[in-house]
C-alpha cells in the first residue's frame, strides 16, 4: 500500500512529524486501513465473496470528498463552519456504496475466482480513469491542498484527528459486531458455506450478497474519505491494484471471518515495514517471509491461535403453547404438468406430469440417469423448466429460483 503525506513517503520520515505526533499519524493510518479491512472482512471473511478491487471504492470516497471539499472551501459559509469536510465524507461514502451497487448487480452472478477477476478489472478501470481524467482528478499529479479536517472553527491537528479516527474505527468495529451477531449475520455466514442451503429456506441469496457487497464498499469509501483529509494529497498511486491485495492480505493474515483479525492484519502489515526501517535492504524479504510463513502454518490467520467460540443470534420466532389447526387444502397440493428440461442437446425431462395429493407420501423411483434429481431440482427451483406448468393448490406457481420455491413451501421447512 503506497502511503504519501504531502507528496512524500511516510518511510522518509518528514522531519515535521516527530515524537508522539508521528506515532499518532501512524495510528491514524492503521485505523483507516482497519476500517477498510473490516468492510472487506464482512464480504470476504464472513460471506466468502473475495474482492480484489476495494482500493477502487476507497479511491471513490477519497476523490469525491477531495473534489467537493476544495470546491466548497471557497464559499464563506463552508469555509467558516467546516461543514463541507464532513459533507464530503458522507457523500464520498454514499458514492462508493452506489458504485458498489452498480458493480455488485452483474458481478455477483458469478462466484469464486471469477468474481475476483471482475473486481480486478473494475479496480483497473477506476485507476485508469483517475490517471486519464486530468481535468477532474489531476491525473498522475493527483489532488493537493485538500482541506484539513475541522470541527466548526477548530482545525484538527494530527493528535486531535487521531481521536476522531479512533472513534470512527471503534464505531466500525461495533457495527461489524452488530451485523454479524444478528439474523442478517447468520444468513451471511451461512452463504459462505452453502448458498443452496440458504436459498432452500427462503432467503434470496443474490440480494443478500448484493447488500453485503454494498456495505463493504461503503466501509472502503468511508476509509478513503478519512484518508484524503489526513493526507491532504491523493494520487492514483495510493489506489493501485497492490493496495487491494494489501487489504485482502490483511484479512487473511489476521484471520478471515473474525472480529479483530483483519484489524490486526492491517496493523501488522502497516507497521512491520516501519519497524524494519533500519534494515532497509532486507525488510521486504523479511516481511514477505513472515507473511508466507504465517499463512502456511496458520491458515486461519493469527486469530486462529485462539480457541473458537460459537455465537448465536436471538430467535425471532417463538413457539406457541396452543395447538393451531391447519387450514384445509383443496385440490392437489402439488401438480406438475408437461415439464421439459434440456441441457444443451440433451433432453433430461420430457413431458413429465404427476400429482401429489394432500397428506400423502410419494417417491420417485427409476434407474440412474432417468432424471429423478433433475425433476426435483426443477420443482424446487434450482433449475428453470424449458416447458410445462407447476401448480400449487390448483394455482400456477411461477418458480424462478430456489428461495421462491421455499417461500411456496416446495423445499425447506414448512411455514404453515
ABEGO torsion letter per residue (X at the ends): XBBBBGGBBAAAGBAABBEAAAAAAAAAAAAAAAAAAAAAAAAAAAAGBBBAAAAAAAAAAAAAAAAAAAAAAABAAAAAAGAAAAAAAAAAAAAAAAAAAAAAAAAAABBEAAAAAAAAAAAAAAAAAAAABAAAAGEAAEBBGBBBBBBEABBBBAAAAAAAAAAAAAAAAAAAAAAAABAAAAAAAAAAABAAAAAAAGBBAAAAAAAAAAAAAAAAAAAAAAAAAAAGBBBAAAABAAAAAAAAAAAAAAGBGBAAAAAAAAAAAAAAAAAAAABAAAAAAAAAAAAAAAAAABAAEAAAABBBBBBBBBBABBBBABBBBBBBBBEBABBBBGBBBBBEABBABBGBBBBBBBGBBBBBBEBBGAGAAAAAAAAAGABBBABEBBBBGGBBBBBABAAAAAAAGABEBBAX
